[in-house]
Structures are given as structure tokens and as C-alpha cells.
């Protein structure tokens, strides 16, 4: 759980920015999205393979330049 301590006199927008950065560093948003619904093992495998193909295509495209 991300937690920050707001010092006295610290503007709220700066504290909010620190909180957002901490949440992003801890991958809380990604974890929440992943657990928001159940995914069958076969679906997970297909998604993982599709992402691997996408990364491979991107690498090939980058090496052509």
C-alpha cells in the first residue's frame, strides 16, 4: 500500500504528485487491473504469446532503421 506523509505547509498538489509517483513505482495500478477479472489459463497463454509476437515485431522494426 502506497503511503506518503504530508509535511506541514506542503502544497496538496505536490503531495498528490508524490503519491502518484509512488503508486506508479509500486505497480499498484497494473496489479489492480490484472486482478479486476478472472482470466482463464488458456486466455493468459494466448495473451502472453500475442504480447511476445508484438514485442518481436517491434524489435525487428527498430533494427531495420
N, C-alpha and C positions, 0 to 999 in steps of 0.2 A: 504494500500500500504506500503510495507516494504521500509524503508529508513534508511540509515546509513550515518554518517558524517565521512569522511576520514580525519584524523588529518595529519598535515604536518610531513613528514618524516615516515609515517606509510607505511609499505610494502603493495603492492597491494594484494598479496596472503592472508595476514591476514585480510584485509578489505573484500575480497571476501568470506572468511570463515565466518566472522561475518554476512555478508549479507545472505549467505545460511542458517545459523542457524536461523536468524530472519524470513526468508521466511518459514522455516520448522515449527517454533513455531507458526506462524500465520495461518498455514494450507492453504496457498495460492495455493500450487500445487494441493492439494486434491480438492479444490474448482474449480480450472480451469478444472481439469479432469471431475468433476461432471457436469459442465456446457458446456462441449465441444460438446455434442449432446443431443437431446431430448430423454427422456425415457418415454414410456407410463406408466400410473399409475399401470397397471397390471404387467408390467415388473419390476417396482420398488418393488412391493409387493413380487413377486416371488424371486427377488434377495435378499430382506431383509430376507425372510423365509429361503432361502438357506444359507445365512450367519449365521443365528441363528442356523440352524442344524449343520453347520460346527463347530461353537463355542461349541455347546453341545457335539459333538463327541470328540472334543479336551479336554474338561473338563473331560469327562469320561475316556479318555486315560490317563490323568495326575493323576487321582485318583487311578487308578489300580496299579500304581508303588509304 
